[in-house]
Amino acid sequence: MELLVLLLKVALIAFNIAGTAALILRAVRRSRANRRDPRWNAHRGRGQPGYEAMVYGAMPNTPLPEWAFWDDEDTDLDETD
């Protein structure tokens, strides 16, 4: 019985390692394949990236909201002057 539990533990660890390696290998292959695809490189060279830039983690430049320029002492929003 102890031998069976040991074999199951080893099989589980091997399965986890193989699955992780397969996921990493797939990600690297997709990254290299998409690097040459002009649809994925279309946002380079423009000032404002498009929606496809979210894949790369780049977000469009947006203006700051009004509250970003408030002074620190103006934190009470309920009071009106």
N, CA, C and O atoms as a GROMACS GRO file, in nm:
protein
  324
    1MET      N    1   0.082  -0.120   0.000
    1MET     CA    2   0.000   0.000   0.000
    1MET      C    3   0.087   0.126   0.000
    1MET      O    4   0.057   0.223  -0.070
    2GLU      N    5   0.193   0.125   0.079
    2GLU     CA    6   0.282   0.240   0.084
    2GLU      C    7   0.351   0.262  -0.050
    2GLU      O    8   0.376   0.375  -0.091
    3LEU      N    9   0.382   0.152  -0.117
    3LEU     CA   10   0.446   0.162  -0.247
    3LEU      C   11   0.350   0.225  -0.350
    3LEU      O   12   0.393   0.304  -0.434
    4LEU      N   13   0.224   0.191  -0.341
    4LEU     CA   14   0.124   0.248  -0.432
    4LEU      C   15   0.108   0.398  -0.410
    4LEU      O   16   0.098   0.474  -0.507
    5VAL      N   17   0.107   0.442  -0.285
    5VAL     CA   18   0.097   0.584  -0.254
    5VAL      C   19   0.220   0.657  -0.306
    5VAL      O   20   0.209   0.767  -0.360
    6LEU      N   21   0.336   0.598  -0.289
    6LEU     CA   22   0.460   0.659  -0.339
    6LEU      C   23   0.456   0.672  -0.491
    6LEU      O   24   0.496   0.775  -0.545
    7LEU      N   25   0.410   0.568  -0.560
    7LEU     CA   26   0.402   0.573  -0.705
    7LEU      C   27   0.302   0.679  -0.752
    7LEU      O   28   0.326   0.748  -0.851
    8LEU      N   29   0.191   0.692  -0.681
    8LEU     CA   30   0.094   0.795  -0.716
    8LEU      C   31   0.149   0.936  -0.696
    8LEU      O   32   0.123   1.026  -0.775
    9LYS      N   33   0.225   0.955  -0.590
    9LYS     CA   34   0.287   1.086  -0.566
    9LYS      C   35   0.387   1.120  -0.676
    9LYS      O   36   0.390   1.232  -0.726
   10VAL      N   37   0.469   1.023  -0.712
   10VAL     CA   38   0.568   1.044  -0.819
   10VAL      C   39   0.497   1.073  -0.951
   10VAL      O   40   0.539   1.161  -1.026
   11ALA      N   41   0.391   0.998  -0.980
   11ALA     CA   42   0.317   1.021  -1.104
   11ALA      C   43   0.253   1.160  -1.106
   11ALA      O   44   0.252   1.225  -1.210
   12LEU      N   45   0.201   1.204  -0.993
   12LEU     CA   46   0.141   1.337  -0.986
   12LEU      C   47   0.245   1.446  -1.007
   12LEU      O   48   0.219   1.544  -1.078
   13ILE      N   49   0.360   1.431  -0.947
   13ILE     CA   50   0.467   1.530  -0.964
   13ILE      C   51   0.513   1.532  -1.110
   13ILE      O   52   0.534   1.640  -1.166
   14ALA      N   53   0.530   1.415  -1.171
   14ALA     CA   54   0.572   1.408  -1.311
   14ALA      C   55   0.466   1.471  -1.402
   14ALA      O   56   0.500   1.540  -1.498
   15PHE      N   57   0.340   1.448  -1.373
   15PHE     CA   58   0.231   1.506  -1.452
   15PHE      C   59   0.233   1.658  -1.442
   15PHE      O   60   0.215   1.727  -1.543
   16ASN      N   61   0.255   1.711  -1.324
   16ASN     CA   62   0.262   1.857  -1.305
   16ASN      C   63   0.380   1.918  -1.379
   16ASN      O   64   0.367   2.023  -1.442
   17ILE      N   65   0.494   1.853  -1.372
   17ILE     CA   66   0.613   1.904  -1.441
   17ILE      C   67   0.593   1.901  -1.592
   17ILE      O   68   0.627   1.997  -1.661
   18ALA      N   69   0.539   1.792  -1.644
   18ALA     CA   70   0.516   1.781  -1.788
   18ALA      C   71   0.412   1.884  -1.835
   18ALA      O   72   0.428   1.943  -1.941
   19GLY      N   73   0.308   1.904  -1.758
   19GLY     CA   74   0.207   2.003  -1.795
   19GLY      C   75   0.261   2.144  -1.796
   19GLY      O   76   0.231   2.222  -1.886
   20THR      N   77   0.340   2.178  -1.696
   20THR     CA   78   0.402   2.311  -1.690
   20THR      C   79   0.497   2.332  -1.807
   20THR      O   80   0.497   2.439  -1.869
   21ALA      N   81   0.577   2.232  -1.838
   21ALA     CA   82   0.669   2.242  -1.952
   21ALA      C   83   0.592   2.258  -2.083
   21ALA      O   84   0.634   2.336  -2.169
   22ALA      N   85   0.482   2.188  -2.099
   22ALA     CA   86   0.402   2.200  -2.221
   22ALA      C   87   0.342   2.340  -2.234
   22ALA      O   88   0.340   2.396  -2.343
   23LEU      N   89   0.294   2.396  -2.124
   23LEU     CA   90   0.238   2.532  -2.129
   23LEU      C   91   0.344   2.636  -2.163
   23LEU      O   92   0.319   2.726  -2.242
   24ILE      N   93   0.461   2.623  -2.104
   24ILE     CA   94   0.570   2.717  -2.133
   24ILE      C   95   0.614   2.705  -2.277
   24ILE      O   96   0.636   2.806  -2.344
   25LEU      N   97   0.629   2.583  -2.326
   25LEU     CA   98   0.670   2.561  -2.464
   25LEU      C   99   0.568   2.620  -2.562
   25LEU      O  100   0.606   2.681  -2.661
   26ARG      N  101   0.441   2.602  -2.535
   26ARG     CA  102   0.335   2.656  -2.620
   26ARG      C  103   0.338   2.809  -2.620
   26ARG      O  104   0.322   2.872  -2.725
   27ALA      N  105   0.359   2.868  -2.505
   27ALA     CA  106   0.364   3.015  -2.496
   27ALA      C  107   0.483   3.070  -2.574
   27ALA      O  108   0.470   3.172  -2.643
   28VAL      N  109   0.597   3.006  -2.564
   28VAL     CA  110   0.716   3.053  -2.637
   28VAL      C  111   0.694   3.040  -2.787
   28VAL      O  112   0.730   3.131  -2.862
   29ARG      N  113   0.637   2.930  -2.831
   29ARG     CA  114   0.613   2.912  -2.975
   29ARG      C  115   0.513   3.014  -3.028
   29ARG      O  116   0.533   3.068  -3.137
   30ARG      N  117   0.407   3.042  -2.953
   30ARG     CA  118   0.308   3.142  -2.998
   30ARG      C  119   0.370   3.280  -3.002
   30ARG      O  120   0.342   3.359  -3.092
   31SER      N  121   0.455   3.310  -2.904
   31SER     CA  122   0.519   3.441  -2.900
   31SER      C  123   0.609   3.461  -3.021
   31SER      O  124   0.607   3.567  -3.084
   32ARG      N  125   0.686   3.359  -3.054
   32ARG     CA  126   0.775   3.371  -3.170
   32ARG      C  127   0.698   3.376  -3.300
   32ARG      O  128   0.737   3.448  -3.392
   33ALA      N  129   0.588   3.302  -3.310
   33ALA     CA  130   0.509   3.303  -3.432
   33ALA      C  131   0.440   3.437  -3.452
   33ALA      O  132   0.433   3.486  -3.565
   34ASN      N  133   0.390   3.496  -3.347
   34ASN     CA  134   0.317   3.622  -3.358
   34ASN      C  135   0.409   3.742  -3.374
   34ASN      O  136   0.364   3.850  -3.411
   35ARG      N  137   0.535   3.725  -3.345
   35ARG     CA  138   0.628   3.837  -3.356
   35ARG      C  139   0.642   3.883  -3.501
   35ARG      O  140   0.663   4.002  -3.526
   36ARG      N  141   0.629   3.790  -3.596
   36ARG     CA  142   0.643   3.824  -3.738
   36ARG      C  143   0.509   3.859  -3.804
   36ARG      O  144   0.507   3.899  -3.920
   37ASP      N  145   0.401   3.844  -3.733
   37ASP     CA  146   0.268   3.869  -3.789
   37ASP      C  147   0.243   4.020  -3.794
   37ASP      O  148   0.246   4.085  -3.690
   38PRO      N  149   0.218   4.077  -3.913
   38PRO     CA  150   0.200   4.222  -3.921
   38PRO      C  151   0.076   4.273  -3.847
   38PRO      O  152   0.072   4.389  -3.808
   39ARG      N  153  -0.024   4.188  -3.826
   39ARG     CA  154  -0.142   4.232  -3.752
   39ARG      C  155  -0.108   4.261  -3.607
   39ARG      O  156  -0.173   4.344  -3.544
   40TRP      N  157  -0.007   4.192  -3.553
   40TRP     CA  158   0.031   4.212  -3.413
   40TRP      C  159   0.128   4.329  -3.399
   40TRP      O  160   0.143   4.385  -3.290
   41ASN      N  161   0.194   4.366  -3.506
   41ASN     CA  162   0.290   4.476  -3.502
   41ASN      C  163   0.232   4.605  -3.556
   41ASN      O  164   0.305   4.703  -3.572
   42ALA      N  165   0.104   4.609  -3.584
   42ALA     CA  166   0.043   4.726  -3.646
   42ALA      C  167   0.046   4.848  -3.555
   42ALA      O  168   0.048   4.961  -3.605
   43HIS      N  169   0.046   4.829  -3.425
   43HIS     CA  170   0.041   4.944  -3.335
   43HIS      C  171   0.176   5.012  -3.317
   43HIS      O  172   0.183   5.121  -3.262
   44ARG      N  173   0.283   4.948  -3.363
   44ARG     CA  174   0.416   5.010  -3.350
   44ARG      C  175   0.430   5.123  -3.450
   44ARG      O  176   0.386   5.112  -3.565
   45GLY      N  177   0.490   5.230  -3.408
   45GLY     CA  178   0.512   5.344  -3.495
   45GLY      C  179   0.401   5.446  -3.489
   45GLY      O  180   0.420   5.560  -3.533
   46ARG      N  181   0.286   5.411  -3.436
   46ARG     CA  182   0.178   5.506  -3.418
   46ARG      C  183   0.187   5.565  -3.278
   46ARG      O  184   0.247   5.506  -3.189
   47GLY      N  185   0.128   5.680  -3.260
   47GLY     CA  186   0.129   5.741  -3.128
   47GLY      C  187   0.038   5.671  -3.030
   47GLY      O  188   0.072   5.657  -2.912
   48GLN      N  189  -0.077   5.629  -3.077
   48GLN     CA  190  -0.178   5.571  -2.988
   48GLN      C  191  -0.198   5.425  -3.025
   48GLN      O  192  -0.238   5.394  -3.137
   49PRO      N  193  -0.171   5.332  -2.931
   49PRO     CA  194  -0.193   5.192  -2.963
   49PRO      C  195  -0.341   5.159  -2.968
   49PRO      O  196  -0.422   5.223  -2.901
   50GLY      N  197  -0.376   5.061  -3.048
   50GLY     CA  198  -0.516   5.021  -3.061
   50GLY      C  199  -0.553   4.916  -2.959
   50GLY      O  200  -0.478   4.888  -2.866
   51TYR      N  201  -0.671   4.858  -2.978
   51TYR     CA  202  -0.720   4.759  -2.882
   51TYR      C  203  -0.633   4.634  -2.879
   51TYR      O  204  -0.627   4.566  -2.777
   52GLU      N  205  -0.567   4.604  -2.990
   52GLU     CA  206  -0.483   4.484  -2.992
   52GLU      C  207  -0.358   4.500  -2.905
   52GLU      O  208  -0.292   4.402  -2.874
   53ALA      N  209  -0.326   4.623  -2.866
   53ALA     CA  210  -0.210   4.646  -2.782
   53ALA      C  211  -0.231   4.596  -2.640
   53ALA      O  212  -0.136   4.583  -2.564
   54MET      N  213  -0.356   4.566  -2.604
   54MET     CA  214  -0.381   4.512  -2.470
   54MET      C  215  -0.312   4.377  -2.453
   54MET      O  216  -0.280   4.338  -2.341
   55VAL      N  217  -0.290   4.307  -2.563
   55VAL     CA  218  -0.221   4.178  -2.555
   55VAL      C  219  -0.079   4.198  -2.503
   55VAL      O  220  -0.027   4.115  -2.429
   56TYR      N  221  -0.017   4.309  -2.543
   56TYR     CA  222   0.119   4.338  -2.500
   56TYR      C  223   0.125   4.408  -2.366
   56TYR      O  224   0.234   4.429  -2.312
   57GLY      N  225   0.013   4.445  -2.310
   57GLY     CA  226   0.011   4.515  -2.183
   57GLY      C  227   0.018   4.665  -2.198
   57GLY      O  228   0.022   4.736  -2.097
   58ALA      N  229   0.020   4.717  -2.320
   58ALA     CA  230   0.024   4.861  -2.342
   58ALA      C  231  -0.118   4.914  -2.351
   58ALA      O  232  -0.201   4.859  -2.424
   59MET      N  233  -0.145   5.016  -2.279
   59MET     CA  234  -0.279   5.074  -2.279
   59MET      C  235  -0.272   5.212  -2.347
   59MET      O  236  -0.168   5.277  -2.344
   60PRO      N  237  -0.381   5.256  -2.408
   60PRO     CA  238  -0.381   5.386  -2.473
   60PRO      C  239  -0.360   5.500  -2.372
   60PRO      O  240  -0.398   5.489  -2.256
   61ASN      N  241  -0.299   5.607  -2.418
   61ASN     CA  242  -0.279   5.724  -2.333
   61ASN      C  243  -0.412   5.795  -2.317
   61ASN      O  244  -0.478   5.827  -2.415
   62THR      N  245  -0.450   5.820  -2.194
   62THR     CA  246  -0.576   5.890  -2.166
   62THR      C  247  -0.546   6.009  -2.078
   62THR      O  248  -0.454   6.005  -1.997
   63PRO      N  249  -0.623   6.116  -2.092
   63PRO     CA  250  -0.600   6.232  -2.005
   63PRO      C  251  -0.637   6.200  -1.861
   63PRO      O  252  -0.722   6.115  -1.835
   64LEU      N  253  -0.573   6.269  -1.769
   64LEU     CA  254  -0.603   6.248  -1.628
   64LEU      C  255  -0.739   6.307  -1.594
   64LEU      O  256  -0.778   6.409  -1.652
   65PRO      N  257  -0.811   6.246  -1.501
   65PRO     CA  258  -0.941   6.303  -1.462
   65PRO      C  259  -0.922   6.431  -1.381
   65PRO      O  260  -0.811   6.463  -1.338
   66GLU      N  261  -1.030   6.503  -1.363
   66GLU     CA  262  -1.025   6.632  -1.294
   66GLU      C  263  -0.972   6.619  -1.152
   66GLU      O  264  -0.896   6.704  -1.107
   67TRP      N  265  -1.009   6.513  -1.080
   67TRP     CA  266  -0.969   6.499  -0.941
   67TRP      C  267  -0.819   6.475  -0.925
   67TRP      O  268  -0.767   6.486  -0.814
   68ALA      N  269  -0.749   6.444  -1.032
   68ALA     CA  270  -0.605   6.423  -1.022
   68ALA      C  271  -0.532   6.555  -0.997
   68ALA      O  272  -0.419   6.554  -0.948
   69PHE      N  273  -0.594   6.666  -1.030
   69PHE     CA  274  -0.530   6.796  -1.014
   69PHE      C  275  -0.577   6.870  -0.890
   69PHE      O  276  -0.535   6.984  -0.868
   70TRP      N  277  -0.663   6.810  -0.809
   70TRP     CA  278  -0.710   6.875  -0.687
   70TRP      C  279  -0.597   6.882  -0.585
   70TRP      O  280  -0.507   6.798  -0.583
   71ASP      N  281  -0.602   6.986  -0.501
   71ASP     CA  282  -0.507   6.996  -0.391
   71ASP      C  283  -0.540   6.892  -0.285
   71ASP      O  284  -0.654   6.845  -0.278
   72ASP      N  285  -0.443   6.857  -0.204
   72ASP     CA  286  -0.465   6.754  -0.103
   72ASP      C  287  -0.562   6.799   0.006
   72ASP      O  288  -0.631   6.715   0.064
   73GLU      N  289  -0.568   6.928   0.034
   73GLU     CA  290  -0.658   6.974   0.140
   73GLU      C  291  -0.804   6.978   0.095
   73GLU      O  292  -0.893   6.995   0.179
   74ASP      N  293  -0.831   6.962  -0.032
   74ASP     CA  294  -0.968   6.962  -0.084
   74ASP      C  295  -1.026   6.821  -0.089
   74ASP      O  296  -1.084   6.781  -0.190
   75THR      N  297  -1.010   6.746   0.018
   75THR     CA  298  -1.056   6.607   0.016
   75THR      C  299  -1.201   6.593   0.056
   75THR      O  300  -1.262   6.490   0.027
   76ASP      N  301  -1.260   6.694   0.123
   76ASP     CA  302  -1.400   6.685   0.166
   76ASP      C  303  -1.490   6.723   0.049
   76ASP      O  304  -1.498   6.840   0.012
   77LEU      N  305  -1.557   6.625  -0.009
   77LEU     CA  306  -1.640   6.649  -0.127
   77LEU      C  307  -1.781   6.692  -0.091
   77LEU      O  308  -1.852   6.746  -0.177
   78ASP      N  309  -1.826   6.669   0.033
   78ASP     CA  310  -1.963   6.700   0.072
   78ASP      C  311  -1.985   6.848   0.097
   78ASP      O  312  -2.098   6.897   0.085
   79GLU      N  313  -1.882   6.921   0.131
   79GLU     CA  314  -1.895   7.063   0.161
   79GLU      C  315  -1.901   7.143   0.032
   79GLU      O  316  -1.823   7.118  -0.060
   80THR      N  317  -1.992   7.238   0.025
   80THR     CA  318  -1.997   7.329  -0.089
   80THR      C  319  -1.964   7.469  -0.040
   80THR      O  320  -2.009   7.509   0.067
   81ASP      N  321  -1.888   7.542  -0.118
   81ASP     CA  322  -1.848   7.678  -0.080
   81ASP      C  323  -1.947   7.779  -0.129
   81ASP      O  324  -1.929   7.899  -0.106
   0.00000   0.00000   0.00000
